[in-house]
Amino acid sequence: MKEEVKYSLNKFKDALAKLNEGIAIAKDELGKDGVLQRFEFTFELFWKCLKVFLENEGIQCSTPKECLKSAFKIGIIKDEEIFLDMLEDRNKTSHTYNKLESEKIFKRVRTKYATKLEGIKQILEKKIV
């Protein structure tokens, strides 16, 4: 199971690196749309990594929300609300398109979400040695 956790973490880390790369170069609407797509992909790999990690710790969860709440309970996630907001924004970008809403979500990805995901990545790296 430990190898599966490491593999899952590596996939999340790669996606997060691509997200950060996109944030750094996004200048126009197309670039911002690309960042939102990378955000969706990164969030999916993040919560699935969390799921595998939690299962390895003996904690079962099957949905993103359950995994976020479980990670909060054991102290991996410090700010549960921002991660639940992140989940909500990921759902919005996956299922609807509204230019104004997309711009707001892009700003949150750039100013808050990428940093929070980076922090979780570092926490998981320390725990999965």
MMTF fields as JSON, N, C-alpha, C and O atoms, coordinates in Angstrom:
{
  "mmtfVersion": "1.0.0",
  "mmtfProducer": "UNKNOWN",
  "numBonds": 515,
  "numAtoms": 516,
  "numGroups": 129,
  "numChains": 1,
  "numModels": 1,
  "chainsPerModel": [1],
  "groupsPerChain": [129],
  "chainIdList": ["A"],
  "bondAtomList": [4, 2, 8, 6, 12, 10, 16, 14, 20, 18, 24, 22, 28, 26, 32, 30, 36, 34, 40, 38, 44, 42, 48, 46, 52, 50, 56, 54, 60, 58, 64, 62, 68, 66, 72, 70, 76, 74, 80, 78, 84, 82, 88, 86, 92, 90, 96, 94, 100, 98, 104, 102, 108, 106, 112, 110, 116, 114, 120, 118, 124, 122, 128, 126, 132, 130, 136, 134, 140, 138, 144, 142, 148, 146, 152, 150, 156, 154, 160, 158, 164, 162, 168, 166, 172, 170, 176, 174, 180, 178, 184, 182, 188, 186, 192, 190, 196, 194, 200, 198, 204, 202, 208, 206, 212, 210, 216, 214, 220, 218, 224, 222, 228, 226, 232, 230, 236, 234, 240, 238, 244, 242, 248, 246, 252, 250, 256, 254, 260, 258, 264, 262, 268, 266, 272, 270, 276, 274, 280, 278, 284, 282, 288, 286, 292, 290, 296, 294, 300, 298, 304, 302, 308, 306, 312, 310, 316, 314, 320, 318, 324, 322, 328, 326, 332, 330, 336, 334, 340, 338, 344, 342, 348, 346, 352, 350, 356, 354, 360, 358, 364, 362, 368, 366, 372, 370, 376, 374, 380, 378, 384, 382, 388, 386, 392, 390, 396, 394, 400, 398, 404, 402, 408, 406, 412, 410, 416, 414, 420, 418, 424, 422, 428, 426, 432, 430, 436, 434, 440, 438, 444, 442, 448, 446, 452, 450, 456, 454, 460, 458, 464, 462, 468, 466, 472, 470, 476, 474, 480, 478, 484, 482, 488, 486, 492, 490, 496, 494, 500, 498, 504, 502, 508, 506, 512, 510],
  "bondOrderList": [1, 1, 1, 1, 1, 1, 1, 1, 1, 1, 1, 1, 1, 1, 1, 1, 1, 1, 1, 1, 1, 1, 1, 1, 1, 1, 1, 1, 1, 1, 1, 1, 1, 1, 1, 1, 1, 1, 1, 1, 1, 1, 1, 1, 1, 1, 1, 1, 1, 1, 1, 1, 1, 1, 1, 1, 1, 1, 1, 1, 1, 1, 1, 1, 1, 1, 1, 1, 1, 1, 1, 1, 1, 1, 1, 1, 1, 1, 1, 1, 1, 1, 1, 1, 1, 1, 1, 1, 1, 1, 1, 1, 1, 1, 1, 1, 1, 1, 1, 1, 1, 1, 1, 1, 1, 1, 1, 1, 1, 1, 1, 1, 1, 1, 1, 1, 1, 1, 1, 1, 1, 1, 1, 1, 1, 1, 1, 1],
  "groupList": [{"groupName": "MET", "atomNameList": ["N", "CA", "C", "O"], "elementList": ["N", "C", "C", "O"], "formalChargeList": [0, 0, 0, 0], "bondAtomList": [1, 0, 2, 1, 3, 2], "bondOrderList": [1, 1, 2], "singleLetterCode": "M", "chemCompType": "L-PEPTIDE LINKING"}, {"groupName": "LYS", "atomNameList": ["N", "CA", "C", "O"], "elementList": ["N", "C", "C", "O"], "formalChargeList": [0, 0, 0, 0], "bondAtomList": [1, 0, 2, 1, 3, 2], "bondOrderList": [1, 1, 2], "singleLetterCode": "K", "chemCompType": "L-PEPTIDE LINKING"}, {"groupName": "GLU", "atomNameList": ["N", "CA", "C", "O"], "elementList": ["N", "C", "C", "O"], "formalChargeList": [0, 0, 0, 0], "bondAtomList": [1, 0, 2, 1, 3, 2], "bondOrderList": [1, 1, 2], "singleLetterCode": "E", "chemCompType": "L-PEPTIDE LINKING"}, {"groupName": "VAL", "atomNameList": ["N", "CA", "C", "O"], "elementList": ["N", "C", "C", "O"], "formalChargeList": [0, 0, 0, 0], "bondAtomList": [1, 0, 2, 1, 3, 2], "bondOrderList": [1, 1, 2], "singleLetterCode": "V", "chemCompType": "L-PEPTIDE LINKING"}, {"groupName": "TYR", "atomNameList": ["N", "CA", "C", "O"], "elementList": ["N", "C", "C", "O"], "formalChargeList": [0, 0, 0, 0], "bondAtomList": [1, 0, 2, 1, 3, 2], "bondOrderList": [1, 1, 2], "singleLetterCode": "Y", "chemCompType": "L-PEPTIDE LINKING"}, {"groupName": "SER", "atomNameList": ["N", "CA", "C", "O"], "elementList": ["N", "C", "C", "O"], "formalChargeList": [0, 0, 0, 0], "bondAtomList": [1, 0, 2, 1, 3, 2], "bondOrderList": [1, 1, 2], "singleLetterCode": "S", "chemCompType": "L-PEPTIDE LINKING"}, {"groupName": "LEU", "atomNameList": ["N", "CA", "C", "O"], "elementList": ["N", "C", "C", "O"], "formalChargeList": [0, 0, 0, 0], "bondAtomList": [1, 0, 2, 1, 3, 2], "bondOrderList": [1, 1, 2], "singleLetterCode": "L", "chemCompType": "L-PEPTIDE LINKING"}, {"groupName": "ASN", "atomNameList": ["N", "CA", "C", "O"], "elementList": ["N", "C", "C", "O"], "formalChargeList": [0, 0, 0, 0], "bondAtomList": [1, 0, 2, 1, 3, 2], "bondOrderList": [1, 1, 2], "singleLetterCode": "N", "chemCompType": "L-PEPTIDE LINKING"}, {"groupName": "PHE", "atomNameList": ["N", "CA", "C", "O"], "elementList": ["N", "C", "C", "O"], "formalChargeList": [0, 0, 0, 0], "bondAtomList": [1, 0, 2, 1, 3, 2], "bondOrderList": [1, 1, 2], "singleLetterCode": "F", "chemCompType": "L-PEPTIDE LINKING"}, {"groupName": "ASP", "atomNameList": ["N", "CA", "C", "O"], "elementList": ["N", "C", "C", "O"], "formalChargeList": [0, 0, 0, 0], "bondAtomList": [1, 0, 2, 1, 3, 2], "bondOrderList": [1, 1, 2], "singleLetterCode": "D", "chemCompType": "L-PEPTIDE LINKING"}, {"groupName": "ALA", "atomNameList": ["N", "CA", "C", "O"], "elementList": ["N", "C", "C", "O"], "formalChargeList": [0, 0, 0, 0], "bondAtomList": [1, 0, 2, 1, 3, 2], "bondOrderList": [1, 1, 2], "singleLetterCode": "A", "chemCompType": "L-PEPTIDE LINKING"}, {"groupName": "GLY", "atomNameList": ["N", "CA", "C", "O"], "elementList": ["N", "C", "C", "O"], "formalChargeList": [0, 0, 0, 0], "bondAtomList": [1, 0, 2, 1, 3, 2], "bondOrderList": [1, 1, 2], "singleLetterCode": "G", "chemCompType": "PEPTIDE LINKING"}, {"groupName": "ILE", "atomNameList": ["N", "CA", "C", "O"], "elementList": ["N", "C", "C", "O"], "formalChargeList": [0, 0, 0, 0], "bondAtomList": [1, 0, 2, 1, 3, 2], "bondOrderList": [1, 1, 2], "singleLetterCode": "I", "chemCompType": "L-PEPTIDE LINKING"}, {"groupName": "GLN", "atomNameList": ["N", "CA", "C", "O"], "elementList": ["N", "C", "C", "O"], "formalChargeList": [0, 0, 0, 0], "bondAtomList": [1, 0, 2, 1, 3, 2], "bondOrderList": [1, 1, 2], "singleLetterCode": "Q", "chemCompType": "L-PEPTIDE LINKING"}, {"groupName": "ARG", "atomNameList": ["N", "CA", "C", "O"], "elementList": ["N", "C", "C", "O"], "formalChargeList": [0, 0, 0, 0], "bondAtomList": [1, 0, 2, 1, 3, 2], "bondOrderList": [1, 1, 2], "singleLetterCode": "R", "chemCompType": "L-PEPTIDE LINKING"}, {"groupName": "THR", "atomNameList": ["N", "CA", "C", "O"], "elementList": ["N", "C", "C", "O"], "formalChargeList": [0, 0, 0, 0], "bondAtomList": [1, 0, 2, 1, 3, 2], "bondOrderList": [1, 1, 2], "singleLetterCode": "T", "chemCompType": "L-PEPTIDE LINKING"}, {"groupName": "TRP", "atomNameList": ["N", "CA", "C", "O"], "elementList": ["N", "C", "C", "O"], "formalChargeList": [0, 0, 0, 0], "bondAtomList": [1, 0, 2, 1, 3, 2], "bondOrderList": [1, 1, 2], "singleLetterCode": "W", "chemCompType": "L-PEPTIDE LINKING"}, {"groupName": "CYS", "atomNameList": ["N", "CA", "C", "O"], "elementList": ["N", "C", "C", "O"], "formalChargeList": [0, 0, 0, 0], "bondAtomList": [1, 0, 2, 1, 3, 2], "bondOrderList": [1, 1, 2], "singleLetterCode": "C", "chemCompType": "L-PEPTIDE LINKING"}, {"groupName": "PRO", "atomNameList": ["N", "CA", "C", "O"], "elementList": ["N", "C", "C", "O"], "formalChargeList": [0, 0, 0, 0], "bondAtomList": [1, 0, 2, 1, 3, 2], "bondOrderList": [1, 1, 2], "singleLetterCode": "P", "chemCompType": "L-PEPTIDE LINKING"}, {"groupName": "HIS", "atomNameList": ["N", "CA", "C", "O"], "elementList": ["N", "C", "C", "O"], "formalChargeList": [0, 0, 0, 0], "bondAtomList": [1, 0, 2, 1, 3, 2], "bondOrderList": [1, 1, 2], "singleLetterCode": "H", "chemCompType": "L-PEPTIDE LINKING"}],
  "groupTypeList": [0, 1, 2, 2, 3, 1, 4, 5, 6, 7, 1, 8, 1, 9, 10, 6, 10, 1, 6, 7, 2, 11, 12, 10, 12, 10, 1, 9, 2, 6, 11, 1, 9, 11, 3, 6, 13, 14, 8, 2, 8, 15, 8, 2, 6, 8, 16, 1, 17, 6, 1, 3, 8, 6, 2, 7, 2, 11, 12, 13, 17, 5, 15, 18, 1, 2, 17, 6, 1, 5, 10, 8, 1, 12, 11, 12, 12, 1, 9, 2, 2, 12, 8, 6, 9, 0, 6, 2, 9, 14, 7, 1, 15, 5, 19, 15, 4, 7, 1, 6, 2, 5, 2, 1, 12, 8, 1, 14, 3, 14, 15, 1, 4, 10, 15, 1, 6, 2, 11, 12, 1, 13, 12, 6, 2, 1, 1, 12, 3],
  "groupIdList": [1, 2, 3, 4, 5, 6, 7, 8, 9, 10, 11, 12, 13, 14, 15, 16, 17, 18, 19, 20, 21, 22, 23, 24, 25, 26, 27, 28, 29, 30, 31, 32, 33, 34, 35, 36, 37, 38, 39, 40, 41, 42, 43, 44, 45, 46, 47, 48, 49, 50, 51, 52, 53, 54, 55, 56, 57, 58, 59, 60, 61, 62, 63, 64, 65, 66, 67, 68, 69, 70, 71, 72, 73, 74, 75, 76, 77, 78, 79, 80, 81, 82, 83, 84, 85, 86, 87, 88, 89, 90, 91, 92, 93, 94, 95, 96, 97, 98, 99, 100, 101, 102, 103, 104, 105, 106, 107, 108, 109, 110, 111, 112, 113, 114, 115, 116, 117, 118, 119, 120, 121, 122, 123, 124, 125, 126, 127, 128, 129],
  "secStructList": [7, 2, 2, 2, 2, 2, 2, 2, 2, 2, 2, 2, 2, 2, 2, 2, 2, 2, 2, 2, 2, 2, 2, 2, 2, 7, 7, 1, 2, 2, 2, 2, 2, 2, 2, 2, 2, 2, 2, 2, 2, 2, 2, 2, 2, 2, 2, 2, 2, 2, 2, 2, 2, 2, 2, 2, 6, 6, 7, 7, 7, 7, 1, 2, 2, 2, 2, 2, 2, 2, 2, 2, 2, 6, 6, 1, 7, 1, 7, 2, 2, 2, 2, 2, 2, 2, 2, 2, 2, 2, 2, 2, 2, 2, 2, 7, 7, 7, 2, 2, 2, 2, 2, 2, 2, 2, 2, 2, 0, 0, 0, 0, 0, 2, 2, 2, 2, 2, 2, 2, 2, 2, 2, 2, 2, 2, 2, 7, 7],
  "xCoordList": [0.823, 0.0, 0.872, 0.497, 2.018, 2.911, 3.321, 3.405, 3.575, 3.955, 2.806, 3.029, 1.597, 0.428, 0.283, -0.08, 0.557, 0.492, 1.553, 1.259, 2.769, 3.847, 3.514, 3.731, 2.989, 2.608, 1.534, 1.616, 0.547, -0.542, -0.023, -0.439, 0.87, 1.458, 2.255, 2.182, 3.006, 3.796, 2.913, 3.254, 1.797, 0.868, 0.301, 0.2, -0.064, -0.563, 0.51, 0.22, 1.752, 2.852, 3.09, 3.306, 3.05, 3.25, 2.142, 2.409, 0.909, -0.216, -0.111, -0.396, 0.295, 0.436, 1.534, 1.389, 2.611, 3.688, 3.168, 3.49, 2.366, 1.778, 0.799, 0.744, 0.032, -0.885, -0.099, -0.445, 0.938, 1.751, 2.409, 2.526, 2.832, 3.409, 2.372, 2.677, 1.153, 0.081, -0.258, -0.478, -0.3, -0.59, 0.463, 0.142, 1.707, 2.812, 2.757, 3.228, 2.191, 2.229, 0.872, 0.817, -0.219, -1.554, -1.712, -1.575, -1.999, -2.153, -3.51, -4.044, -4.048, -5.291, -6.364, -6.136, -7.527, -8.643, -8.32, -8.685, -7.647, -7.275, -6.33, -6.489, -5.357, -4.431, -5.14, -4.847, -6.072, -6.826, -7.714, -7.856, -8.307, -9.106, -8.234, -8.668, -7.001, -6.063, -5.73, -5.614, -5.578, -5.309, -6.488, -6.301, -7.704, -8.878, -8.948, -9.324, -8.593, -8.573, -7.514, -7.755, -6.356, -5.292, -5.705, -5.362, -6.441, -6.948, -7.877, -7.76, -8.802, -9.726, -8.944, -9.215, -7.983, -7.182, -6.365, -6.292, -5.756, -4.952, -5.812, -5.413, -6.995, -7.868, -8.284, -8.324, -8.589, -8.957, -7.828, -8.062, -6.616, -5.478, -5.185, -4.748, -5.425, -5.235, -6.162, -5.704, -7.464, -8.379, -8.209, -8.411, -7.839, -7.598, -6.319, -6.25, -5.313, -4.103, -4.461, -4.0, -5.276, -5.735, -6.481, -6.294, -7.319, -8.089, -7.16, -7.346, -6.17, -5.218, -4.419, -4.206, -3.982, -3.248, -4.105, -3.645, -5.339, -6.233, -6.517, -6.549, -6.722, -6.947, -5.744, -5.891, -4.559, -3.335, -3.27, -2.624, -3.944, -4.007, -5.207, -5.43, -5.975, -7.121, -8.414, -9.373, -8.439, -9.631, -10.253, -9.601, -11.511, -12.205, -12.986, -13.672, -12.874, -13.691, -13.866, -12.988, -15.004, -15.244, -15.574, -15.635, -15.786, -16.071, -15.055, -14.423, -14.898, -13.967, -14.312, -13.427, -15.578, -15.99, -15.676, -15.182, -15.957, -15.636, -14.138, -13.717, -13.338, -11.886, -11.368, -10.488, -11.906, -11.49, -11.823, -11.002, -13.028, -13.453, -12.607, -12.247, -12.294, -11.45, -10.039, -9.453, -9.501, -8.157, -8.133, -7.132, -9.222, -9.323, -9.349, -8.693, -10.104, -10.221, -8.881, -8.63, -8.012, -6.72, -5.602, -4.438, -5.955, -5.003, -4.144, -3.229, -4.411, -3.644, -4.074, -3.245, -5.361, -5.92, -6.211, -6.897, -5.69, -5.888, -7.103, -7.802, -7.358, -8.436, -9.469, -9.456, -10.362, -11.345, -12.191, -12.488, -12.578, -13.484, -12.906, -13.621, -11.624, -11.037, -10.979, -11.119, -10.773, -10.743, -12.151, -12.317, -13.152, -14.54, -14.92, -15.65, -14.436, -14.65, -13.968, -14.51, -12.787, -12.037, -12.833, -12.92, -13.406, -14.235, -15.429, -15.751, -16.077, -17.225, -16.817, -17.52, -15.69, -15.218, -14.823, -15.064, -14.222, -13.898, -15.166, -15.196, -16.215, -17.489, -18.074, -18.62, -17.968, -18.486, -17.751, -18.378, -16.434, -15.675, -15.883, -15.744, -16.211, -16.411, -17.778, -17.934, -18.763, -20.136, -20.829, -21.877, -20.268, -20.888, -19.791, -18.629, -20.191, -19.229, -19.907, -20.927, -19.321, -19.776, -18.506, -17.691, -18.338, -17.086, -16.748, -15.605, -17.717, -17.478, -17.091, -16.146, -17.828, -17.522, -16.152, -15.402, -15.827, -14.52, -13.388, -12.361, -13.567, -12.544, -12.349, -11.221, -13.447, -13.364, -12.639, -11.8, -12.977, -12.339, -10.85, -10.015, -10.525, -9.115, -8.335, -7.235, -8.904, -8.226, -8.028, -6.983, -9.031, -8.877, -7.813, -7.039, -7.791, -6.766, -5.388, -4.492, -5.225, -3.93, -3.529, -2.365, -4.477, -4.12, -4.236, -3.584, -5.053, -5.262, -5.049, -4.269, -5.736, -5.798, -4.451, -4.106, -3.69, -2.395, -1.487, -0.781, -1.503, -0.684, -1.14, -0.313, -2.444, -2.969, -2.629, -2.264, -2.747, -2.399, -0.911, -0.516, -0.095, 1.354, 1.639, 2.487, 0.945, 1.128, 0.752, 1.449, -0.351, -0.782, 0.225, 0.523, 0.738, 1.752, 2.939, 3.434, 3.397, 4.538, 4.223, 5.077, 3.025, 2.615, 2.627, 3.158, 2.035, 1.984, 3.382, 3.667, 4.246, 5.619, 6.33, 7.065, 6.118, 6.744, 6.186, 6.909, 4.893, 4.25, 4.489, 4.417, 4.773, 4.972, 6.446, 6.828, 7.247, 8.695, 9.114, 10.296],
  "yCoordList": [-1.196, 0.0, 1.267, 2.276, 1.216, 2.373, 2.841, 4.044, 1.908, 2.276, 2.972, 3.899, 2.535, 3.169, 4.609, 5.498, 4.839, 6.18, 7.069, 8.205, 6.571, 7.336, 7.646, 8.762, 6.659, 6.843, 7.922, 8.796, 7.854, 8.824, 10.227, 11.201, 10.33, 11.617, 12.185, 13.382, 11.339, 11.808, 12.336, 13.331, 11.687, 12.163, 13.534, 14.434, 13.682, 14.96, 16.035, 17.147, 15.717, 16.679, 17.145, 18.332, 16.215, 16.57, 17.513, 18.491, 17.205, 18.046, 19.431, 20.434, 19.489, 20.769, 21.607, 22.822, 20.981, 21.699, 22.298, 23.438, 21.53, 22.023, 23.173, 24.139, 23.06, 24.138, 25.415, 26.483, 25.313, 26.48, 27.084, 28.303, 26.222, 26.682, 27.481, 28.544, 26.964, 27.653, 28.995, 29.979, 29.033, 30.283, 31.33, 32.503, 30.909, 31.833, 32.458, 33.58, 31.755, 32.28, 32.722, 33.303, 32.461, 32.805, 34.323, 35.033, 34.801, 36.238, 36.591, 37.676, 35.679, 35.975, 34.957, 34.087, 35.084, 34.203, 32.73, 31.863, 32.455, 31.075, 30.506, 29.364, 31.3, 30.862, 30.615, 29.644, 31.491, 31.341, 30.102, 29.388, 29.851, 28.633, 27.393, 26.402, 27.457, 26.351, 26.127, 24.985, 27.208, 27.105, 26.444, 25.595, 26.833, 26.223, 24.733, 23.942, 24.349, 22.928, 22.198, 21.098, 22.811, 22.202, 22.141, 21.189, 23.151, 23.151, 21.962, 21.259, 21.736, 20.6, 19.297, 18.474, 19.115, 17.903, 17.746, 16.657, 18.844, 18.818, 18.482, 17.687, 19.088, 18.817, 17.346, 16.727, 16.794, 15.377, 14.487, 13.569, 14.761, 13.958, 14.199, 13.289, 15.423, 15.745, 14.918, 14.255, 14.95, 14.249, 12.738, 12.022, 12.247, 10.806, 10.396, 9.299, 11.265, 11.021, 10.996, 10.135, 11.938, 11.992, 10.716, 10.18, 10.234, 9.014, 7.816, 7.044, 7.676, 6.566, 6.693, 5.705, 7.911, 8.135, 7.764, 7.056, 8.235, 7.962, 6.467, 5.939, 5.788, 4.34, 3.627, 2.668, 4.106, 3.536, 3.751, 2.986, 4.798, 5.102, 4.412, 4.582, 3.639, 2.931, 3.727, 3.365, 4.812, 5.675, 5.544, 5.806, 5.138, 4.967, 6.233, 6.814, 6.642, 7.735, 7.454, 6.877, 7.867, 7.538, 8.749, 8.628, 9.898, 11.104, 12.184, 12.118, 13.169, 14.251, 14.916, 15.173, 15.188, 15.87, 15.018, 15.538, 13.722, 12.83, 12.817, 12.855, 12.762, 12.722, 14.028, 14.014, 15.156, 16.445, 16.533, 16.978, 16.107, 16.166, 15.23, 15.577, 14.048, 13.103, 13.657, 13.532, 14.266, 14.845, 15.998, 16.205, 16.742, 17.818, 17.244, 17.764, 16.178, 15.566, 15.082, 15.149, 14.591, 14.086, 15.127, 14.824, 16.34, 17.437, 17.641, 18.465, 16.912, 17.124, 18.435, 19.2, 18.675, 19.93, 20.814, 20.405, 22.016, 22.955, 23.848, 24.195, 24.221, 25.15, 24.428, 24.517, 23.713, 22.889, 23.716, 23.264, 24.905, 25.721, 26.064, 26.013, 26.411, 26.766, 25.556, 25.7, 24.371, 23.176, 22.802, 22.296, 23.045, 22.822, 23.849, 23.524, 25.085, 26.097, 25.657, 25.831, 25.091, 24.605, 23.515, 23.509, 22.605, 21.541, 22.14, 21.723, 23.107, 23.751, 24.445, 24.347, 25.138, 25.8, 24.788, 25.013, 23.683, 22.641, 22.113, 21.87, 21.933, 21.475, 22.505, 22.14, 23.774, 24.829, 24.832, 24.941, 24.712, 24.766, 23.516, 23.557, 22.416, 21.159, 21.065, 20.386, 21.738, 21.508, 22.705, 22.547, 23.879, 25.054, 25.97, 25.866, 26.877, 27.881, 29.237, 29.471, 30.114, 31.477, 32.314, 32.137, 33.223, 33.969, 34.719, 34.682, 35.39, 36.16, 35.232, 35.508, 34.136, 33.168, 32.534, 32.317, 32.238, 31.645, 32.589, 32.147, 33.862, 34.841, 34.884, 34.966, 34.828, 34.828, 33.575, 33.647, 32.433, 31.178, 31.195, 30.744, 31.716, 31.822, 32.621, 32.232, 33.727, 34.554, 33.79, 33.911, 33.005, 32.21, 31.122, 30.845, 30.516, 29.494, 30.133, 29.579, 31.289, 31.974, 32.499, 32.392, 33.062, 33.739, 32.868, 33.152, 31.812, 31.003, 29.516, 28.889, 28.953, 27.498, 26.85, 25.838, 27.423, 26.806, 26.753, 25.766, 27.803, 27.843, 26.788, 26.105, 26.655, 25.649, 24.238, 23.385, 23.991, 22.675, 22.395, 21.268, 23.418, 23.264, 22.89, 22.038, 23.514, 23.199, 21.768, 21.096, 21.299, 19.91, 18.943, 17.894, 19.303, 18.455, 18.281, 17.167, 19.363, 19.296, 18.461, 17.709, 18.582, 17.777, 16.299, 15.474, 15.969, 14.565, 14.005, 12.848, 14.829, 14.376, 13.984, 12.997, 14.746, 14.448, 13.172, 12.422, 12.933, 11.763, 10.491, 9.385, 10.652, 9.487, 9.396, 9.674, 9.027, 8.974, 7.615, 7.388],
  "zCoordList": [0.0, 0.0, 0.0, -0.598, 0.66, 0.729, -0.666, -0.914, -1.572, -2.94, -3.659, -4.437, -3.406, -4.018, -3.515, -4.285, -2.259, -1.681, -2.331, -2.705, -2.469, -3.11, -4.569, -5.042, -5.267, -6.67, -6.794, -7.656, -5.942, -5.946, -5.623, -6.25, -4.662, -4.311, -5.486, -5.766, -6.165, -7.308, -8.434, -9.074, -8.678, -9.704, -9.307, -10.141, -8.033, -7.533, -7.655, -8.095, -7.268, -7.34, -8.777, -9.018, -9.725, -11.13, -11.621, -12.319, -11.248, -11.664, -11.032, -11.684, -9.77, -9.086, -9.738, -9.87, -10.14, -10.831, -12.135, -12.47, -12.87, -14.119, -13.849, -14.609, -12.766, -12.394, -12.106, -12.611, -11.313, -10.985, -12.22, -12.341, -13.128, -14.392, -15.18, -15.72, -15.243, -15.952, -15.324, -16.029, -14.006, -13.295, -13.633, -13.825, -13.705, -13.953, -15.346, -15.535, -16.318, -17.69, -18.242, -19.326, -17.526, -18.025, -18.115, -17.119, -19.305, -19.521, -20.142, -19.912, -20.916, -21.625, -21.231, -20.391, -21.85, -21.509, -21.769, -20.975, -22.86, -23.177, -22.113, -21.681, -21.7, -20.659, -19.341, -18.643, -18.999, -17.754, -17.81, -16.818, -18.972, -19.133, -18.95, -18.363, -19.459, -19.279, -17.809, -17.363, -17.06, -15.621, -14.919, -14.047, -15.299, -14.676, -14.977, -14.112, -16.181, -16.539, -15.712, -15.214, -15.572, -14.758, -13.288, -12.587, -12.819, -11.449, -11.227, -10.224, -12.164, -12.051, -11.942, -11.067, -12.824, -12.865, -11.574, -11.006, -11.122, -9.901, -8.693, -7.842, -8.618, -7.484, -7.46, -6.397, -8.622, -8.691, -8.176, -7.389, -8.62, -8.166, -6.689, -5.984, -6.221, -4.803, -3.924, -2.993, -4.209, -3.304, -3.408, -2.427, -4.591, -4.723, -3.99, -3.436, -3.982, -3.195, -1.712, -0.962, -1.311, 0.076, 0.447, 1.539, -0.454, -0.226, 0.0, 0.94, -0.864, -0.744, 0.555, 1.258, 0.866, 2.109, 3.315, 4.211, 3.341, 4.47, 4.602, 5.713, 3.481, 3.512, 4.117, 4.875, 3.774, 4.341, 5.853, 6.57, 6.329, 7.762, 8.428, 9.627, 7.657, 8.204, 8.206, 8.887, 7.442, 7.382, 5.998, 4.987, 5.963, 4.687, 4.322, 5.163, 3.08, 2.541, 1.055, 0.414, 0.519, -0.885, -1.748, -2.971, -1.147, -1.923, -1.563, -0.508, -2.429, -2.088, -0.754, 0.062, -0.539, 0.693, 1.927, 2.927, 1.861, 2.983, 3.264, 4.42, 2.206, 2.378, 2.968, 3.829, 2.512, 3.065, 4.546, 5.348, 4.906, 6.306, 7.176, 8.301, 6.649, 7.395, 7.579, 8.654, 6.528, 6.618, 7.617, 8.302, 7.7, 8.682, 10.1, 11.003, 10.281, 11.61, 12.141, 13.345, 11.249, 11.73, 11.611, 11.874, 11.217, 11.236, 10.012, 10.037, 8.935, 7.708, 7.055, 6.563, 7.061, 6.551, 7.751, 8.688, 7.712, 8.826, 8.597, 9.549, 7.353, 7.017, 6.162, 4.934, 6.836, 6.122, 5.163, 4.057, 5.564, 4.753, 3.383, 2.382, 3.326, 2.036, 1.1, -0.115, 1.665, 0.821, 0.35, -0.76, 1.176, 0.737, -0.326, -1.262, -0.193, -1.237, -2.535, -3.627, -2.395, -3.549, -4.271, -5.499, -3.504, -4.079, -4.813, -5.925, -4.199, -4.833, -6.137, -7.142, -6.114, -7.332, -8.402, -9.588, -7.993, -8.978, -9.623, -10.829, -8.827, -9.382, -10.341, -11.382, -10.003, -10.887, -12.222, -13.276, -12.184, -13.437, -14.272, -15.494, -13.631, -14.362, -15.022, -16.038, -14.454, -14.904, -15.545, -16.171, -15.4, -16.013, -16.531, -16.138, -17.428, -17.854, -17.804, -18.453, -17.028, -16.914, -16.842, -15.936, -17.794, -17.889, -16.604, -16.149, -16.026, -14.805, -13.647, -12.908, -13.502, -12.44, -12.665, -11.713, -13.916, -14.228, -13.834, -13.318, -14.072, -13.709, -12.187, -11.701, -11.452, -9.984, -9.481, -8.584, -10.072, -9.659, -10.014, -9.23, -11.198, -11.593, -10.547, -10.155, -10.102, -9.098, -7.788, -7.15, -7.389, -6.157, -6.327, -5.411, -7.507, -7.776, -7.658, -7.021, -8.27, -8.281, -6.902, -6.514, -6.166, -4.916, -3.667, -2.662, -3.71, -2.503, -2.711, -1.994, -3.686, -3.8, -4.091, -3.482, -5.017, -5.361, -4.134, -3.926, -3.33, -2.119, -1.116, -0.513, -0.939, 0.001, -0.469, 0.34, -1.762, -2.302, -2.122, -1.823, -2.303, -2.091, -0.642, -0.377, 0.288, 1.707, 2.036, 2.795, 1.465, 1.685, 1.068, 1.639, -0.091, -0.733, 0.203, 0.373, 0.809, 1.718, 2.961, 3.431, 3.488, 4.656, 4.292, 5.035, 3.139, 2.721, 2.437, 2.746, 1.849, 1.584, 2.88, 2.909, 3.944, 5.223, 5.84, 6.496, 5.625, 6.224, 5.417, 5.953, 4.129, 3.241, 2.892, 1.756, 3.813, 3.561, 3.097, 2.838]
}
